[in-house]
Amino acid sequence: MKIAISGKGGTGKTTVSACLSQVYLKKGKKVILIDADPDSNLKTTLNIKQEITPLIELKEIIAERTGTKPDERAIFFKMNPEVDDIPEKFFYKNGNLLLGIMGTVRGGGLGCMCPENAFLKAVLRNLILKRDEIVILDMEAGIEHLGRGTTEGIDWLIIISEPTEKSIETTKRIEKLANDIKIKNIGVVGNKIESQEEKNFLIEKLSSMRILGFIPYFEEFKKSELEGKTPWQAVPEILNYVEDIVRKMEEKNG
């Protein structure tokens, strides 16, 4: 299963991504988590203290694999560098979990034509198209990381939406982009829900989309990071909601 998580900033993408990884780990699966949001905080959400070098900072490796020199502006470079060994060598590992942090290309996002961009895209292609593990991508508010060459490998795009007009607007914009590049399954998760009225608001506003589930607003999350707790340590029942979402995805995928 290859899952991409997107949505407006602040909707809870990272929390849902982390909880999805925990649900699959509990099922005995091997999981690769990718923090592809420039404002990366998956490591903090998972309460990982160890330093993890963002892939974009592997200058010597990027230069070696793309046929360039570190810190030099390259005109010619390999567009499909060899990256099969990158997860095992440079990702954080704990049991069946691998966590990689993409980092940000200076001066532009993944749309820029540069060795760093080619390297990051090659890593994503490898994870999505060649790996057998569960792969979960925690993305920014969009799907720019997903090129047309990798979307056939994405089983689900999950858009996290809060019950607000701004979040609805972002959700619909992401859905349009996803349809344009033919992602096969698109689902919405309503997050931070405090009432039946808010749930009904999302159901009405997103009536044309597949809603995979709703996650309540939990006050405990505000202090969980201060206490060094993961979301499921702070609120164990959150995994029940995420397990329901996984079940719906697997039923549709099967």
N, C-alpha and C positions, 0 to 999 in steps of 0.2 A: 504494500500500500504506500503510495506516494501522495502526501498531503501538503498543500500550500495554504497558509493562513494569512489573510489580509484584512484590511478594514481601516477606518479612520484612526488617527493617532489617539491613544488614550482609551480605546474601547476595551482593551484587555486581550489583545492578540497574544502577547507573550505569556500571560497567565494560562490561556487556553492551550497554547502550544506546549507549555511545560506539563500541564495536566494530561494532555493527550499522550505525551511520552511516557508518563507514569502509568497510565492505563495499559498501554501496550507492553511495558516492562513487566507489569503484574501478570500479563497473559503469557509471559515467557518469551516474548519477541525481542529481537535485536533492533535497536532504535538508533538512527542517526538524526540528530537535531542540528539544524542550521540556523544561526542567527544572521539573517540577511537584512535586518533593519539597521540603517545608519545609526540610529539611537539605540544601540544594542544593550540589552539588559537581561538576556536569558540567563547568563551566568549568575547574576544576582538573584533572580527569581528562583533558581535551583539551589541557591545558597552554596555555590562553589567558590571556595577561597583561592584555589590555585590559579595562577596567572595563565591566560590562554592567548597566544599570539594570534592576532587577526591574520587571515590569509594574505591580505593585501600588503602586509608588512614583511612577507617572506621574499625580500628583494633579490637575494642571491638565487633562491629556488626559481622565482619567476623568470629571472634573466636566463638561467640555465635552461629551463624548459621551453622558453620562447625564442631562444637563440639571440638574445640581446645582451647588453651590459647594464649593470645596476646604475640607476640614477642618470641614465642617458636617454634623451628623447629618441625613440626608435621610429623609423619610417617603415622598415621591413621587419616582420617577426612572424613566428609560427602562430596561426590562428587556432590550431587544434593541438596544443601541447599535451604531452604525456602526463597524466595526473592520477593514474590508478592507485598509486601508493600514498597519496596525500592524506586521506582520512586517517589511516593507521599511524602515520608518522607525525602528523601535526595537529590532530584533533585531541581534545581532552577525552580521556577514556575512564569509565568507571563501570566495571561489570559489562552488561550488555548495552550500555549507553556510550555513544560517541557524540561529542558536541564540537561543532566548528563555528567560528565567527568569521564572517566574510570581511568586514571592514569596508571603508569607503574609498573609492578612487578619488584622489585629490583633483579638484578642478572639474569634476563631472561624475555622473553616475555610471551605471553599466552600459550606457549608450555610447560612451566615448570609444574611439578606436585607439587602443593602446595595449601594450603587453599585459598590463595588470587586468584589464577588462577581459582579454582573451583567456587569461589564466583562470579567473573567477568563473567565467561562463563554462569553461571546460570542466571545472570541478562540479558545477551544477549538472551539466549534461551527464557526467559520469555517475553521479549519485542517483539521478532520476531514471536514467535509461539502462544502467548496467548493474546496479546493486540490488541485492535481494532483500535487504533489511527494510524495515519501516523507515521511511524518510519523511521528516516533518520540517517544512520551511517556514520560519517566522519572518514574514516580509514587512516592508513598509506599506504605506497606504497606496497600494497600486500593485501592478504585476510586471513591472519593468524588468525584473530579474528573469522572467520566463520568456525566452525567445521562442519563435515558432518551431525551432528544432527540438525543443524539449517538452512542449505541451502535450504531445501524445502520450508521454509517460506519466503525466499527472492524473491520478485517479480522482482526486477531489480538490476543488478550491473552496475553502471555507471562509466566508466573509463575516467578521464579527461586527455586530451592529448594536448600538445602544438605542433606547427609545427616544431619539431626538431627530429633528428635521435635518440637522447637519450630517448626522451619521447616516441617515436614510439616503441623502444625496450622494455621499461617498460610496455607499453600498451599491447603488444603482450604476454609478459611474464605473466601478470595478467590474460589475456584472457585464456591462457593455464591452469593456476591454477584453474580458475573458471570452465572451461569445465571439468577438472578432478574431481571436486566435484559436478558437475552437477547443477550448477546454471542455471535456465531456460532461463532468458533473460539477455543478455549482450549488452550494448550500449556504444557508445563513444560520448563524447562531446568535440569538438575542442574549445580550449580556447585561449584567447590573440591573436586573428587573426587580422592581420594588412593589409591583401591584399587578392585579389582573388587567387593570386599565392600560398599563404600559405594555403588557403582553398583547392585548387586543390592538393597540396602536401599531405595533410592528406587523402583526398579522394583516391588518388592513392595508398599511402602506406598502407592504411587500407581498401582496396577494399573488403576484405572478411568479414568485420565487419559491424554491423548496426550503422550508424552514426545518432544520435538523433538531432544534431544541432551544431551550431557554435556561439560562443560569442566573440565579438570584443575585442581588447585591448583598455582599457580605461585609459588614462593618469591620470584622476582624482583620481584613486584609491591610487596613491602614497601619496597623502596628506590627504586622507579621514580619516585615523586613527589618524593623528595628530589633526584633527579637531573634533574627536569623532563622526564620521558619520558612519552609516552602508553603505554597498555597494549601496543599493537602494536609500539612501538619497543623496549619492554622485553622482550617475548616475541612475536616475529613470528608464530609458529605459532598463536597464539590466533585469528587471523583464519581459519585453516583450519577450526576448529571452528565458528565463527560462520557461515562460508560454507555449511557443511553444514546448519545450522539454517535459514538463508534458503532454501536449495534445498527443504527439506521443506515450509516454509511456502508457497512458490510452487507446488509440485506440488499441494498440497491446495487452494490458492486457485484454481488453474487448472482 
